[in-house]
Amino acid sequence: MVDVAELRSLLSEASADLREAEGARAAAGSALLTYGASVREHAPDVLQLVQESGRKVTLQSERIGLLLTYDHPVAATHREVGSSSRAR
């Protein structure tokens, strides 16, 4: 049986992490348009933010999968949304 309070807290954190990852993705896109191939030189902080955001989303997906089971629709949807955020 899933602890509803724990699940609610976890999903709230996961939602915030997805929003953060989307913001990081947008910042990276802007930096790439501005700096092109030299983005690593001129905007390393943006790339670090993208990497950290991706790690957070992955961790939340794993936590959701452990709490609900990997195949649960909520866990599968979070993985899918997280993947699409990183892929854009």
Buried (B, 14 or more C-beta within 10 A) or exposed (E): EEEEEEBEEBBEBBEEBBEBBBEBBEBBEEBBEEBEEEBEEEBEEBBEBBEEBBEBBBEBBBBBBEBBEEEBEBBBEBBEBBEEBBEE
